[in-house]
Amino acid sequence: MELQLRKLGNSTGLTLPPSLMRDLGLAAGQLMTLRTTPNGSILLTPKVSKRKYSAAELNAQCNLKAPMPDDLVAWEHMAPMGNEAF
């Protein structure tokens, strides 16, 4: 496949055909990583993003029968030190 670099404002861009985007599972706005090789090739790969977890997924990992850490137990039993309203 032959593609042409195009002037886009003060930058130069490369447009990818929709069929290629679809085949590669890419989308507009997706972050990519570009690096060059010693022989002058360009490697363009999708940037791997950190997985985002929902609150339900995170809560499902909690052991509700686990004992509270000592520092949190101590915090729960502290007397008010100022103008806290309980």
C-alpha positions in Angstrom: 0.0 0.0 0.0 1.4 3.4 -1.0 0.4 6.4 1.1 1.3 10.1 0.6 2.4 12.5 3.2 0.2 15.7 3.2 0.6 19.2 4.5 -1.8 19.8 7.4 -1.4 23.4 8.6 2.2 23.7 9.9 2.5 20.0 10.2 2.7 17.0 7.9 0.4 14.1 8.3 -0.3 10.7 6.9 -3.9 9.7 6.3 -4.9 6.1 6.7 -7.8 4.6 4.7 -10.8 3.5 6.6 -10.4 -0.1 5.6 -6.9 -0.2 7.1 -8.1 1.5 10.3 -10.9 -1.1 10.6 -8.6 -4.1 9.9 -6.1 -2.9 12.5 -8.7 -2.0 15.1 -7.7 1.7 15.2 -9.8 4.8 15.7 -9.4 8.5 15.2 -7.9 10.1 18.3 -6.1 6.9 19.4 -2.6 7.4 20.9 0.2 5.8 18.9 3.9 5.3 19.6 6.4 6.0 16.7 10.0 4.8 16.6 12.6 4.4 13.9 14.9 1.5 13.3 18.6 1.7 12.3 17.7 0.8 8.7 15.3 3.8 8.4 12.0 2.0 8.8 9.2 3.6 10.9 7.4 1.5 13.4 4.0 2.9 14.4 2.2 0.9 17.2 -1.0 1.6 19.2 -0.1 2.9 22.7 -1.1 0.4 25.3 -3.3 2.2 27.8 -3.8 1.2 31.4 -7.0 -0.7 31.9 -9.7 1.3 33.7 -11.6 -0.6 36.3 -15.2 0.1 37.5 -16.0 0.5 41.1 -17.8 -2.9 41.0 -14.7 -4.7 39.6 -12.5 -3.2 42.3 -15.0 -3.9 45.1 -15.3 -7.5 43.9 -11.6 -8.0 44.6 -12.0 -7.0 48.3 -12.1 -9.6 51.0 -14.8 -8.4 53.2 -13.8 -10.9 55.9 -10.2 -9.6 56.1 -9.3 -7.8 59.4 -8.9 -4.0 59.2 -5.3 -2.8 59.4 -4.2 -1.7 62.9 -3.8 2.0 61.9 -7.4 2.2 60.7 -8.7 0.4 63.8 -6.7 3.0 65.9 -8.2 5.8 63.8 -11.7 4.6 64.4 -11.2 4.7 68.2 -9.5 8.1 68.4 -11.2 10.8 70.5 -12.1 14.0 68.7 -9.2 16.5 68.8 -10.9 19.7 67.7 -14.3 20.9 66.6 -15.3 17.7 64.7 -19.1 17.1 64.7 -20.1 13.5 65.2 
